[in-house]
């Protein structure tokens, strides 16, 4: 019986390690980031976010994108360079867990577009600039996703 259980446990562990998806596939599978995924595709960033990483993505949910004025969304869709800058403002190098991010409270962290985001804690909420992390620590094979409630806009945009 112990041999059977040990064999089954190894199969489960092996299946879990092979089943883990990259950041893009994890975002697609969740169903909460369809707008973000479409914009990542439009900006030509899919291959980047499927690469080895690791990355931390502060991923605006579909509801977060609905808060943006339609005029701004249109502008982003028709300006690939601006879109890329905005999207890369949501990406940090390394796999930063929410526990690690909380240790950085009060500090700024460089994003993939070169500008910094400010990390803070307000009560039980982890904040990236003024955006709340509403779902933390979604693991992917090449990093971690933290769902946020507001689209982050880089300085001067």
Protein Blocks (a to p, Z undefined) as FASTA:
>chain_A
ZZmmmmmmmmmmmmmmmmpccfklmmmmnopmmmmmmmmmmnopmmmmmmnmiadddddd
fklmmmpcfklmmmmmmmmklmmmmmmmmpcedjddfklmmmmgoiacddfkopacdddd
ehjbccehjbccfbghiacfkbccdddfbdcddehZZ
